[in-house]
Amino acid sequence: MGNKAIFAENLTKYYGKARGIDRLNLTVEAGDFFGFIGPNGAGKSTTVRTLLGLIAPTSGQAQVLGLDIARDQKEILKRTGYLPSDTAFYHGMRVREVLKLSADLRRKDCRAAAADLCERLQLDTEKKVEDLSFGNRKKVGIVCALQHDPELLILDEPTGGLDPLMQHEFFCILQERNRKGTTVFLSSHVLSEIQRYCTRAAVIREGSIIACDSVEKLAQTGARRITLRGDLRREELPGVRDWTEQDGTVSFLYNGLPNDLIRILAGKDILELTVAEPDLEEIVLHFYEKGGEQA
Amino acid sequence: MTLLRHEFRQAWKSLLIWTLTIGAFIMICLFMYPEMKSQMDGISSIFSSMGAFTAAFGLDTLDFGTLKGFYGIECGNTLGIGGALFAALAGIGALAKEEKNGTAEFLLTHPMSRAEAVTAKLASVLLQVAALNITVWLIAMGSVAAIGEPVAWREFALLHLAFFLMQVELACICFGISAFLWKGGLGIGLGLALMMYFLGIVSKLTDSAEALKYLTPFGYADGADILSTGGINGTGLLVGLGLSILGIALAYWKYCRKDIR
């Protein structure tokens, strides 16, 4: 258990009759840069909030940093940094006061780390929190999550509101931390950032994990994105998905043997042909469409 | 300790406004007393012949023409209602405000147990109620001394103690309710305080409703009763203590297992 940052077994949370998560199984190794992908309402936030003890699971169990989420919540929180998807702070407080409050609640002097992070994220600490834009409020949340140098970072939709430059800086900071051994758990529906930064990822759909692997492997399905210009009808190609047709150009995902495709295309009048690996986004959409079967 | 300090810092402006308003009102009334006293002879007899209302406001046992009577009734109404409203609002907001303002996720993902959060917040509420009462007490006694009237220290202290305990009770009950809320309960707090106040009045209006005076803290925090008997009603106080403990226990029980929205 010692080298697992997050371990959930049949973790279930129902809000009355409404499903939050349902028998969710998840393992995140220590040191991972882990992506947690899913659409709104799939149960991402419920998972995170259950792991942090904000809500109690209906059934199942989970450990964070080898500690039981029900019994050792305080110790877990001590060693974890959390960035909620919607960050709200106390009205009337200045940014530096919020950062100090967060550090004081952790009984830690984080001034040096806070100053460094504020400078890198270009955050004005004299401003009152209610005067901040959504993106700047997010930055306050980021500093609060990072300034005490936690072993595990749990980030729920972290980049909303951040401009591209800030997003880049933010991910640079995360990568530095990750190289120093911090486990990063990034919940997001922005697939490009997961594909770019994460080493492993899990896909959540309707409250359960439907795929969990290295990002490389997840993206590496047998399927290829075929785009061609020419005379071809859908009926002639069995088992293709995501067929689109525009101005004589057709595009589809093909999952069969290359030879079969070549044989069919050889008898056709094809003017252009590209074969590409689908990106993670297409694969994840494919997971959702297929209802959870592994590709 | 950090959370307690933070809570108090968040609350001090509202505390200051309530304290100064109540204190100033009592002070103004007391400064008007010497002039009123000379015109009081006629008024007292009018006040004491208003039937049920005379009893409702304690004018049958207290003489409005004496400082004790005047203070018991006037202070009873000002500090009674004002303090009760403040205590109820402080209690009802303590736990619920975090979820209402969306700060619960920030606060409760810091390393502290729910019980520790409840303790700090409860301490802050009680500290606020104590601060309000001590300050108002100092302002009131200073004013009494300033108008050159003899001060009935023991009776006045007892009266203020009763008001303090009444506010503690209301704060604790509201604190317990607060643990169940996630939207803020301003209306519930105000409603509860006013309902208790009117129950107190009703209990004095008719004998058949007398049992009510043990239910509401306004039953034992009653100027007329305390100043005429020289003591606080023990039964009412015991019921109040029970309700206070119940409120606190409920708060711990609920908040330690609450799903934070």
Interface residues (C-beta under 8 A of the other chain):
Chain A: Y15 R49 L52 G53 L54 I55 A56 Q73 K74 E75 L77 K78 T80 Y82 P84 D86 T87 A88 F89 Y90 H91 G92 L101 S102 D104 L105 R106 R107 G141 C144
Chain B: T2 L3 H6 Q10 N101 G102 T103 A104 E105 F106 L107 L108 T109 H110 P111 M112 S113 R257 D259 I260
